[in-house]
Amino acid sequence: MARALRIVNHAGVMHVSGHISARDADDPNVMWINSRKASRATLTADDIVPVDLRTGKRIGEGDEAPSEFHIHRAIFNARPDVHAICHTHPDYVVALSIAGKTLHPVHPAGGFLPESAPLFDDANLINTEARGEAVAKVLGESCVAVLRGHGIVVVGSSVEEVVMRTISAEDNARYQYIASSIGEPKIIRGEELAIAARDIMKPVVVRKHYHYHEENAKKAGALEGMS
């Protein structure tokens, strides 16, 4: 998880804030998430902390979870199929939401997106249990939800998958933003979208995307100090 956070940070879709979480492989009622104080650029395994999904309490002593851990807790509790979550604030996703534009799949890289990404229409922090549950309700069965003027929530079956989806969602948003400055973007819909989703979410493709961003981060020195 620490490695994934550094990769997403190096890819430019996570900055001073943001978090990735994963459901514990042995106990589905426990999640692991980066601590509140850790820098997303230099964090290590020691900066990943456990949280009890039933109580919302940090397990053991040490740094606390980030204030918006409520997003992760609520989604894990509502969606047993979800095993990893990323919340971050990518520039183009945020810009589209500020302009009142719905995030749509417009490029095969965004083929996993729904035709219209659900929107949580509130720009404030998700720092209470009630607000976390409200985001989970907006997310529903989708793999993404946009938080207006704030960021995006991405869920998946693994940390690798949410890394790939988070970066690809921002790539798609960038294409949509650029196309919007020229004309009306053509949205991928229906059968065309089903084919795009099938192709982009093949395990070999997910791994290819993750490996590419991992190698870029490694080459740039962003993974120094990690095994």
Order of alpha helices (4+ residues) and beta strands (2+ residues): alpha-beta-beta-beta-alpha-beta-alpha-beta-alpha-beta-beta-alpha-alpha-alpha
